[in-house]
Amino acid sequence: PAERGQPASPEQRRPQMAGEGVRPLSKSRYDSISHYISRRAHSSTETSEYFNDVPCEVDGSTLRKLMEEGIDEPLAKHIAHLFVRDPLVAFEGSIEEVDDTASVEHFENLNSTNWQTLRWKPPPPRKMCGPYIGWRTEFRSMEVQLTDFENAAFTAFVVLLTRVLLIFDLDFLLPLSKVDENMERAHRINAVNSEKFWFRSEVVPGDFCQLSPRPSKTANDESEEMTISEIVNGRGNFPGLIPLCYAYLDHIQCDSLSFARIDKYLTFIKRRASGDLLTPAAFMRKFVQEHPEYKKDSVVTQGIAYDLLRACD
């Protein structure tokens, strides 16, 4: 809501760190993804072009090397996209001294300095008697909330959604150009209540098997603009993410103690999405505007900033 003593505009909040080196890059390393790696998004050439409809710059030599070694094209392109950027940090004693046959430190140095909305993470080398760590996908688009309860609620919600996707075989794929448009709209003031976002009209698989090759655009690939409340809570024939989570909990016969806690989380998110509860940004903006020191001059004084931090504590 505010930055360097002044209210932040949507343009200021949007990441502005794209490269201007040997060749311009279409996105910052702080941005949404540029390429899907799922098989469903690449079941045919037409399907791949339909969903991956934004520029995705790659390092040509990296792409060729990966494909020569048998890596499939979608994953090879994703990794080659990471290699268009230089690492941001280099630690003394961790350059030539690292054995790439036994460590993924060099790869993680690059992978972990691309802060996109999703991050694909291969398993690290397993240590003797250490725990098994498998393949991971980090969901990174949410901002940290002000309270532990809020952070726990959104964490539980995302984990539930992953289970819902797998158990019910749902399809949330959108053309990436629409994902980018959603990100742009999400940075606008009061977006949760005033903006609409692209989302699939149908998320439940249709009559045909979606794991098999399919045409690039089918009735089930249609998307439409919805409010956050409609996406989260549902409308008409669209079930909504929260009702799908409850359906999953019913499907696994969730025990009453766990359900009571999860229900509090989902109820909170439902009310936040519907506008019944303020977002942290709306709360902070309202606090600044109503503060007795605020002169309606777009200046956030030290006194306002101090009182805001006390109110957020």
C-alpha positions in Angstrom: 0.0 0.0 0.0 2.9 2.4 0.7 6.5 2.6 -0.3 9.2 5.1 0.7 6.7 7.4 2.4 4.1 7.5 -0.4 1.2 5.3 -1.5 2.4 2.7 -4.0 0.8 2.7 -7.5 0.0 -0.6 -9.2 3.0 0.0 -11.5 5.3 0.2 -8.4 4.0 -3.0 -6.9 4.4 -4.9 -10.2 7.9 -6.4 -10.5 10.1 -4.3 -12.8 13.4 -6.2 -13.0 13.5 -7.7 -16.6 17.0 -7.9 -18.1 18.6 -5.4 -20.4 21.8 -7.2 -21.2 22.7 -9.1 -24.4 19.0 -9.3 -25.3 15.9 -8.0 -23.6 13.8 -10.6 -21.7 10.0 -10.4 -21.8 9.6 -10.9 -18.1 11.4 -10.3 -14.8 12.8 -13.2 -12.8 10.2 -11.9 -10.3 7.1 -12.8 -12.3 4.6 -15.4 -13.4 5.8 -18.6 -15.2 6.4 -18.5 -19.0 6.1 -22.2 -19.8 4.0 -25.2 -18.6 5.8 -28.5 -18.0 2.7 -30.8 -17.5 1.9 -33.4 -20.0 -1.7 -32.2 -20.2 -0.5 -28.8 -21.5 1.6 -30.6 -24.2 -0.5 -33.5 -25.4 -0.2 -32.3 -29.0 1.5 -29.5 -30.9 -1.8 -27.6 -31.1 -2.5 -27.9 -27.4 1.0 -26.8 -26.5 0.7 -23.7 -28.7 -2.7 -22.9 -27.2 -1.7 -23.0 -23.6 2.0 -21.8 -23.9 1.1 -18.6 -25.8 3.6 -16.2 -24.3 7.3 -15.6 -25.2 9.7 -18.0 -23.4 13.3 -17.2 -24.1 15.7 -20.1 -23.8 19.5 -20.7 -23.8 19.9 -22.6 -27.1 23.0 -24.7 -26.1 21.3 -25.8 -22.8 18.2 -26.8 -24.7 20.1 -28.8 -27.2 22.2 -30.6 -24.6 19.2 -31.6 -22.5 17.2 -32.9 -25.5 20.3 -34.8 -26.7 20.4 -36.5 -23.3 16.8 -37.6 -23.5 15.0 -34.9 -21.5 11.5 -34.3 -23.0 11.0 -30.9 -24.7 8.7 -29.2 -22.2 11.0 -29.9 -19.2 14.1 -29.1 -21.3 12.6 -25.8 -22.4 11.8 -24.9 -18.8 15.3 -25.5 -17.6 16.8 -23.8 -20.6 14.6 -20.8 -19.8 16.2 -20.6 -16.3 19.7 -20.5 -18.0 19.0 -17.3 -19.9 19.8 -15.5 -16.6 23.0 -15.3 -14.7 23.2 -16.4 -11.0 22.7 -13.5 -8.6 25.1 -14.7 -6.0 28.4 -16.7 -5.9 29.8 -18.0 -2.7 33.5 -18.3 -2.0 34.5 -21.9 -1.9 31.4 -23.0 -3.8 32.3 -22.6 -7.4 35.0 -24.8 -8.8 35.1 -26.7 -5.5 31.6 -28.1 -6.0 31.3 -31.6 -7.5 28.4 -31.5 -9.9 28.1 -35.3 -10.0 27.3 -35.3 -6.3 25.7 -31.9 -5.6 22.9 -29.8 -7.1 24.3 -26.7 -5.5 25.1 -24.9 -8.8 21.7 -25.7 -10.3 19.9 -24.6 -7.1 21.9 -21.4 -7.1 20.2 -20.6 -10.4 16.8 -22.2 -9.8 16.4 -20.5 -6.4 17.1 -17.0 -7.8 14.2 -17.2 -10.3 11.3 -16.1 -8.2 8.3 -17.0 -10.3 4.8 -17.9 -9.3 5.7 -21.6 -9.4 9.0 -23.3 -8.9 9.8 -26.9 -9.9 12.4 -28.5 -7.6 14.1 -31.8 -8.3 15.1 -33.9 -5.3 18.5 -33.2 -3.7 21.1 -35.9 -3.4 20.0 -38.3 -0.6 22.2 -38.3 2.5 23.1 -41.4 4.3 20.3 -42.3 6.7 18.6 -38.9 5.8 14.9 -38.5 5.0 13.7 -39.0 1.4 12.9 -35.7 -0.3 11.1 -36.1 -3.6 10.1 -33.9 -6.5 8.5 -30.7 -5.4 6.4 -27.8 -6.8 6.5 -24.5 -4.8 3.4 -22.4 -5.0 4.8 -18.9 -4.7 2.3 -16.3 -5.8 0.8 -15.5 -2.3 2.0 -12.7 -0.1 2.8 -13.2 3.6 -0.2 -12.3 5.7 -0.1 -10.3 9.0 -1.0 -13.1 11.4 -0.1 -16.8 12.0 -3.7 -17.8 11.5 -4.0 -16.2 8.1 -0.7 -17.8 6.9 -1.8 -21.2 8.3 -5.2 -20.8 6.5 -3.7 -20.1 3.1 -1.1 -22.8 3.5 -3.8 -25.4 4.4 -5.9 -24.1 1.5 -3.2 -24.6 -1.1 -2.3 -28.1 0.2 -6.0 -29.0 0.1 -6.2 -27.8 -3.5 -3.3 -30.0 -4.5 -5.2 -33.0 -3.1 -8.4 -31.9 -4.8 -6.6 -31.6 -8.2 -5.2 -35.1 -7.9 -8.1 -37.0 -6.4 -10.8 -35.5 -8.7 -8.5 -35.2 -11.7 -9.4 -31.5 -12.2 -8.1 -29.3 -14.9 -7.1 -25.7 -14.1 -5.1 -25.0 -17.2 -5.4 -21.5 -18.8 -3.5 -20.0 -21.7 -0.5 -18.3 -20.1 -1.4 -14.9 -21.6 -4.6 -15.0 -19.5 -2.5 -16.0 -16.4 -0.3 -12.9 -17.1 -3.4 -10.7 -17.5 -4.7 -12.1 -14.1 -1.4 -11.1 -12.5 -1.6 -7.6 -13.9 -5.2 -7.2 -12.6 -4.3 -8.6 -9.2 -1.8 -5.8 -8.5 -4.6 -3.1 -8.8 -6.0 -1.5 -5.8 -8.9 -3.5 -4.2 -8.6 -6.1 -6.9 -10.2 -8.8 -4.7 -13.5 -6.9 -4.8 -13.4 -4.8 -8.0 -11.6 -6.9 -10.6 -12.5 -10.0 -12.6 -10.1 -12.8 -13.4 -9.8 -15.4 -16.1 -10.7 -18.9 -15.0 -11.8 -22.1 -16.6 -15.5 -22.4 -17.2 -15.2 -26.2 -16.7 -12.7 -27.8 -14.3 -14.2 -31.2 -14.1 -13.0 -33.6 -16.9 -15.5 -33.9 -19.7 -16.8 -37.1 -21.4 -13.5 -37.8 -23.1 -10.3 -38.8 -21.4 -8.2 -35.6 -20.9 -5.0 -37.7 -20.5 -5.1 -38.7 -24.1 -4.3 -36.4 -27.1 -7.0 -33.9 -27.6 -7.7 -30.9 -29.9 -6.1 -27.6 -29.0 -9.4 -26.0 -28.0 -12.4 -27.9 -26.8 -15.6 -27.0 -24.9 -13.8 -27.9 -21.7 -11.0 -25.5 -22.5 -13.2 -22.4 -22.5 -12.4 -19.7 -19.9 -14.4 -16.7 -18.7 -14.0 -13.8 -16.4 -15.1 -14.3 -12.8 -14.8 -12.4 -9.5 -12.6 -13.8 -6.8 -15.7 -14.7 -4.8 -17.1 -16.6 -7.8 -13.8 -18.5 -8.2 -13.4 -19.3 -4.6 -17.0 -19.7 -3.5 -18.7 -20.8 -6.7 -21.6 -19.7 -8.9 -24.2 -21.4 -11.0 -22.7 -24.6 -12.5 -19.2 -23.6 -11.4 -18.5 -25.4 -8.1 -15.9 -23.0 -6.6 -12.6 -23.9 -4.9 -13.9 -23.9 -1.3 -16.9 -26.3 -2.0 -14.4 -28.6 -3.9 -12.2 -28.6 -0.7 -15.2 -29.6 1.4 -16.1 -32.4 -1.1 -12.5 -33.7 -0.8 -12.8 -33.7 3.0 -16.0 -35.6 2.8 -14.4 -38.0 0.3 -11.6 -38.9 2.7 -13.9 -38.9 5.7 -11.9 -36.3 7.6 -12.0 -36.8 11.3 -14.1 -34.3 13.3 -11.1 -32.7 15.2 -9.2 -32.0 12.0 -12.3 -30.8 10.2 -13.1 -28.3 12.9 -9.7 -26.6 12.4 -9.8 -26.7 8.6 -13.4 -25.4 8.6 -12.2 -22.3 10.4 -9.5 -21.8 7.8 -11.9 -22.3 4.8 -14.5 -20.0 6.4 -11.9 -17.3 6.8 -10.8 -17.6 3.1 -14.5 -17.7 2.0 -15.2 -14.4 3.8 -12.0 -12.8 2.6 -12.9 -13.7 -1.0 -16.4 -12.4 -0.7 -15.3 -9.0 0.7 -16.6 -9.6 4.2 -13.1 -9.3 5.6 -10.5 -6.7 4.6 -7.3 -7.8 2.9 -4.0 -6.8 4.6 -3.5 -4.1 1.9 -7.0 -2.7 2.4 -6.5 -2.7 6.2 -3.2 -0.8 5.9 -4.6 1.6 3.3 -7.7 2.4 5.5 -5.5 2.9 8.5 -3.3 5.4 6.7 -6.2 7.3 5.2 -8.0 7.6 8.6 -4.8 8.5 10.6 -5.0 12.0 12.2 -1.5 12.9 10.8 -2.5 12.1 7.2 -3.1 15.3 5.3 -4.6 13.8 2.1 -1.3 14.7 0.4 -0.1 11.2 -0.4 2.7 11.4 2.2 3.0 8.7 4.8 4.8 10.3 7.7 7.1 8.6 10.2 4.4 8.8 12.8 1.9 7.1 10.5 4.3 4.4 9.7 5.2 3.8 13.3 1.5 3.6 14.4 0.8 1.3 11.4 3.5 -1.1 12.5 2.2 -1.1 16.0 -1.3 -1.8 14.7 0.0 -4.7 12.6 1.9 -6.2 15.4 
